[in-house]
């Protein structure tokens, strides 16, 4: 009698995630497990477009709160009504500084305008390939920024946060290089991770929509803060 080979825990997990993705009406071959910066579980994404849309949304400075829809989380129960392939799908809800609510839909084949700021329009946002292309620099930067946050395994130090905010409060704009020079006693990885966390919490601003994430990145406080 042939011996049945048991699957490894990793293979079993992949099968579960693949099944959940297929229940959404998608192919389960190209899988991205991506954890939002301050979350305790992963999103299960199945295309490069979905991955890029995630980083586009994470980098939208006007969004102070982002809630991803339940079907996109790994381990979520399968929806009773799978999405029709090609139709826009609800991906996340967001809230802006002013308290305005946005509903974000993935529409890879759509013809939405190539707006630079997805939080500047109406409360219903369709993210298409045009939107991704219009924000290519942001989409390239934010995987690295999220990774810096995730590396802070013990969490962000309030003391380092306050020191960064004080330095930014004394000048109109400060580069990462200059900030590192001023805070030379802070571990470089901790400094990068703390800056990244402040960016994600929208407590500071940057030029990351138009320039690469580097030691030349310009940082400043929100106007009027």
Secondary structure as a PSIPRED ss2 file (coil, helix, strand):
# PSIPRED VFORMAT (PSIPRED V4.0)

   1 X C   1.000  0.000  0.000
   2 X C   1.000  0.000  0.000
   3 X C   1.000  0.000  0.000
   4 X C   1.000  0.000  0.000
   5 X C   1.000  0.000  0.000
   6 X C   1.000  0.000  0.000
   7 X C   1.000  0.000  0.000
   8 X C   1.000  0.000  0.000
   9 X H   0.000  1.000  0.000
  10 X H   0.000  1.000  0.000
  11 X H   0.000  1.000  0.000
  12 X H   0.000  1.000  0.000
  13 X H   0.000  1.000  0.000
  14 X H   0.000  1.000  0.000
  15 X H   0.000  1.000  0.000
  16 X H   0.000  1.000  0.000
  17 X H   0.000  1.000  0.000
  18 X H   0.000  1.000  0.000
  19 X H   0.000  1.000  0.000
  20 X H   0.000  1.000  0.000
  21 X H   0.000  1.000  0.000
  22 X H   0.000  1.000  0.000
  23 X H   0.000  1.000  0.000
  24 X C   1.000  0.000  0.000
  25 X C   1.000  0.000  0.000
  26 X C   1.000  0.000  0.000
  27 X C   1.000  0.000  0.000
  28 X C   1.000  0.000  0.000
  29 X C   1.000  0.000  0.000
  30 X C   1.000  0.000  0.000
  31 X C   1.000  0.000  0.000
  32 X E   0.000  0.000  1.000
  33 X E   0.000  0.000  1.000
  34 X E   0.000  0.000  1.000
  35 X C   1.000  0.000  0.000
  36 X C   1.000  0.000  0.000
  37 X C   1.000  0.000  0.000
  38 X C   1.000  0.000  0.000
  39 X C   1.000  0.000  0.000
  40 X C   1.000  0.000  0.000
  41 X C   1.000  0.000  0.000
  42 X C   1.000  0.000  0.000
  43 X E   0.000  0.000  1.000
  44 X E   0.000  0.000  1.000
  45 X E   0.000  0.000  1.000
  46 X C   1.000  0.000  0.000
  47 X C   1.000  0.000  0.000
  48 X H   0.000  1.000  0.000
  49 X H   0.000  1.000  0.000
  50 X H   0.000  1.000  0.000
  51 X H   0.000  1.000  0.000
  52 X H   0.000  1.000  0.000
  53 X H   0.000  1.000  0.000
  54 X H   0.000  1.000  0.000
  55 X H   0.000  1.000  0.000
  56 X H   0.000  1.000  0.000
  57 X H   0.000  1.000  0.000
  58 X H   0.000  1.000  0.000
  59 X C   1.000  0.000  0.000
  60 X C   1.000  0.000  0.000
  61 X C   1.000  0.000  0.000
  62 X C   1.000  0.000  0.000
  63 X E   0.000  0.000  1.000
  64 X E   0.000  0.000  1.000
  65 X E   0.000  0.000  1.000
  66 X E   0.000  0.000  1.000
  67 X E   0.000  0.000  1.000
  68 X E   0.000  0.000  1.000
  69 X C   1.000  0.000  0.000
  70 X H   0.000  1.000  0.000
  71 X H   0.000  1.000  0.000
  72 X H   0.000  1.000  0.000
  73 X E   0.000  0.000  1.000
  74 X C   1.000  0.000  0.000
  75 X C   1.000  0.000  0.000
  76 X C   1.000  0.000  0.000
  77 X C   1.000  0.000  0.000
  78 X C   1.000  0.000  0.000
  79 X C   1.000  0.000  0.000
  80 X C   1.000  0.000  0.000
  81 X C   1.000  0.000  0.000
  82 X C   1.000  0.000  0.000
  83 X C   1.000  0.000  0.000
  84 X C   1.000  0.000  0.000
  85 X C   1.000  0.000  0.000
  86 X C   1.000  0.000  0.000
  87 X C   1.000  0.000  0.000
  88 X C   1.000  0.000  0.000
  89 X E   0.000  0.000  1.000
  90 X E   0.000  0.000  1.000
  91 X E   0.000  0.000  1.000
  92 X E   0.000  0.000  1.000
  93 X E   0.000  0.000  1.000
  94 X E   0.000  0.000  1.000
  95 X E   0.000  0.000  1.000
  96 X E   0.000  0.000  1.000
  97 X C   1.000  0.000  0.000
  98 X C   1.000  0.000  0.000
  99 X C   1.000  0.000  0.000
 100 X C   1.000  0.000  0.000
 101 X E   0.000  0.000  1.000
 102 X E   0.000  0.000  1.000
 103 X E   0.000  0.000  1.000
 104 X E   0.000  0.000  1.000
 105 X E   0.000  0.000  1.000
 106 X E   0.000  0.000  1.000
 107 X C   1.000  0.000  0.000
 108 X C   1.000  0.000  0.000
 109 X C   1.000  0.000  0.000
 110 X C   1.000  0.000  0.000
 111 X C   1.000  0.000  0.000
 112 X C   1.000  0.000  0.000
 113 X C   1.000  0.000  0.000
 114 X C   1.000  0.000  0.000
 115 X C   1.000  0.000  0.000
 116 X C   1.000  0.000  0.000
 117 X C   1.000  0.000  0.000
 118 X C   1.000  0.000  0.000
 119 X C   1.000  0.000  0.000
 120 X C   1.000  0.000  0.000
 121 X C   1.000  0.000  0.000
 122 X C   1.000  0.000  0.000
 123 X C   1.000  0.000  0.000
 124 X E   0.000  0.000  1.000
 125 X E   0.000  0.000  1.000
 126 X E   0.000  0.000  1.000
 127 X E   0.000  0.000  1.000
 128 X C   1.000  0.000  0.000
 129 X H   0.000  1.000  0.000
 130 X H   0.000  1.000  0.000
 131 X H   0.000  1.000  0.000
 132 X H   0.000  1.000  0.000
 133 X H   0.000  1.000  0.000
 134 X H   0.000  1.000  0.000
 135 X C   1.000  0.000  0.000
 136 X H   0.000  1.000  0.000
 137 X H   0.000  1.000  0.000
 138 X H   0.000  1.000  0.000
 139 X H   0.000  1.000  0.000
 140 X H   0.000  1.000  0.000
 141 X H   0.000  1.000  0.000
 142 X H   0.000  1.000  0.000
 143 X H   0.000  1.000  0.000
 144 X H   0.000  1.000  0.000
 145 X H   0.000  1.000  0.000
 146 X H   0.000  1.000  0.000
 147 X H   0.000  1.000  0.000
 148 X H   0.000  1.000  0.000
 149 X H   0.000  1.000  0.000
 150 X H   0.000  1.000  0.000
 151 X C   1.000  0.000  0.000
 152 X C   1.000  0.000  0.000
 153 X C   1.000  0.000  0.000
 154 X C   1.000  0.000  0.000
 155 X C   1.000  0.000  0.000
 156 X C   1.000  0.000  0.000
 157 X C   1.000  0.000  0.000
 158 X H   0.000  1.000  0.000
 159 X H   0.000  1.000  0.000
 160 X H   0.000  1.000  0.000
 161 X H   0.000  1.000  0.000
 162 X H   0.000  1.000  0.000
 163 X H   0.000  1.000  0.000
 164 X H   0.000  1.000  0.000
 165 X H   0.000  1.000  0.000
 166 X H   0.000  1.000  0.000
 167 X H   0.000  1.000  0.000
 168 X H   0.000  1.000  0.000
 169 X H   0.000  1.000  0.000
 170 X C   1.000  0.000  0.000
 171 X C   1.000  0.000  0.000
 172 X C   1.000  0.000  0.000
 173 X C   1.000  0.000  0.000
 174 X E   0.000  0.000  1.000
 175 X E   0.000  0.000  1.000
 176 X H   0.000  1.000  0.000
 177 X H   0.000  1.000  0.000
 178 X H   0.000  1.000  0.000
 179 X H   0.000  1.000  0.000
 180 X H   0.000  1.000  0.000
 181 X H   0.000  1.000  0.000
 182 X H   0.000  1.000  0.000
 183 X C   1.000  0.000  0.000
 184 X C   1.000  0.000  0.000
 185 X C   1.000  0.000  0.000
 186 X C   1.000  0.000  0.000
 187 X C   1.000  0.000  0.000
 188 X H   0.000  1.000  0.000
 189 X H   0.000  1.000  0.000
 190 X H   0.000  1.000  0.000
 191 X H   0.000  1.000  0.000
 192 X H   0.000  1.000  0.000
 193 X H   0.000  1.000  0.000
 194 X H   0.000  1.000  0.000
 195 X H   0.000  1.000  0.000
 196 X H   0.000  1.000  0.000
 197 X H   0.000  1.000  0.000
 198 X H   0.000  1.000  0.000
 199 X H   0.000  1.000  0.000
 200 X H   0.000  1.000  0.000
 201 X C   1.000  0.000  0.000
 202 X C   1.000  0.000  0.000
 203 X C   1.000  0.000  0.000
 204 X E   0.000  0.000  1.000
 205 X E   0.000  0.000  1.000
 206 X E   0.000  0.000  1.000
 207 X C   1.000  0.000  0.000
 208 X C   1.000  0.000  0.000
 209 X C   1.000  0.000  0.000
 210 X C   1.000  0.000  0.000
 211 X C   1.000  0.000  0.000
 212 X C   1.000  0.000  0.000
 213 X C   1.000  0.000  0.000
 214 X C   1.000  0.000  0.000
 215 X C   1.000  0.000  0.000
 216 X C   1.000  0.000  0.000
 217 X C   1.000  0.000  0.000
 218 X E   0.000  0.000  1.000
 219 X E   0.000  0.000  1.000
 220 X E   0.000  0.000  1.000
 221 X E   0.000  0.000  1.000
 222 X C   1.000  0.000  0.000
 223 X C   1.000  0.000  0.000
 224 X C   1.000  0.000  0.000
 225 X C   1.000  0.000  0.000
